[in-house]
Amino acid sequence: MPTYLTTIGLEIHLKLKTACKIFCRCQNEQNFDSPPNQHICPVCTWQPGALPLLNQECVDKAVLFWRLINADIQPFSSFDRKNYFYPDLPMGFQITQFYQPIIQWWTVNYRIKWFEEEKKAEIHEAHLENDTAKMIHENWQTLLDFDRAGTPLIEIVSEPTFSSAQEAVEYAKEIQRLVRRNDISDADMEKGQMRIDVNLSIRKNESDPLWIRTEMKNINTFNAMKRAIETEYLRQKEIIESWWEVQQETRRRDDMKWESFMMRSKADAVDYRYFPEPDMPILQLHLDEDQSDLFIPSSYIQKCKQEFGFSKEYINTLLNDKQLFDFFFEMVKKGFEPKNVAKWIAGPLMKSGISSEEFLREYSQLFISFLEEEKKWNLMDNQLKIVFDETLETKLSPAEIIKIKWFDVLAMDEDALKAIIQEVISDNPVQVEQYRTGKETLLAFFLGQVMRKSGWKVSPQVAQWLIKSTLVQNQ
Ligand SMILES: [Zn+2]
């Protein structure tokens, strides 16, 4: 039992999915898989005299985010300089929004316990800012890739509003679904497109003021985030129980070692000397409140749960992938059973490693014919799985695969077939004994019996497979 209450706040940095960087026209590379320093100019490398020019697409993405979460957007917002020096920021300041961020004060609804319980997260603000260059540490050297410098970020700062790892993680997942589904950001944590800092403090009672908090950085997955919260809780608890005080500090998480290390303490805390950015005009927004083209994933969760009876796995798979989600609803419109469609998407398709783009480009027609064949034939689950997998593997039509496999001659359910097999086995004890002592050619004899008794209405492959397994099981 925990003896202290945990209070968590999150800062989520999202890399915006725009064509250009935030203050220049250099390409906003999403994956950083090309050689370094390809998309740079005097602005994003901050040469003397270069002036920033705000990219409207970044503002549009922020406005879209505001509409999604129904927050108070600020009719006026402005940019400020956050002054500090670090090798990845040679100009000595970052352009961010400190005094008048673009979005302020709202709550985000999210769900915990398998989407059962609704929660509200209080959010303080969201602001636009530029990312720094990427530092690559190699052979005792540090290299800088300026392709990342000046790429647009939106930072979403929550209040200390979460009381468990589960709440913090589910909220972060909801944000990820929102921005992914509406093309604001790809929000892939492992690619650094979504970076989360966790603030955590513990206290004895709800009525106590918040105790001193620590900040954890370098968290790359939701599982790592959960572990970071749990281990930091234990670390702080241990400090307090040994009569020490938790120090206000920033800690870097090393998930491989299940530990975090101090990066800087409050004593080294930088005074950022924020002041209004003189090269950036004040932003004045006129808002169009039409919400028709918005997609709010959480509003589909109830539908998927209640109307379709979906499991968490199905919901997660569909809500995480915009293209598969649209495809799924297309199938439902065509009259296919929702749960069945989701079963093939969330299971075998996901496991096949085929990306959703590739699937929609090359396999969607085959998938539809598969669903049609499935309706037509009363095939066993194992057979359907074989047809599905082979369709993906060979790109042959499911109807052809059914013919090749002789599945089309099956017109009987599995239990009836098993009963026939049992009957044949009981009627032929001598042959069964011979088979079990090594005379495997007798399999053909059993198969013939079973096929005859079933009126040739079963596929020999399936019958043979079932006879074999029954003979082994009954031994
Ligand atoms: Zn540039």
Residues whose N, C-alpha, C, O or C-beta is under 5 A from the ligand:
A	BS01	ZN	C24 R25 C26 H39 I40 C41 V43 C44
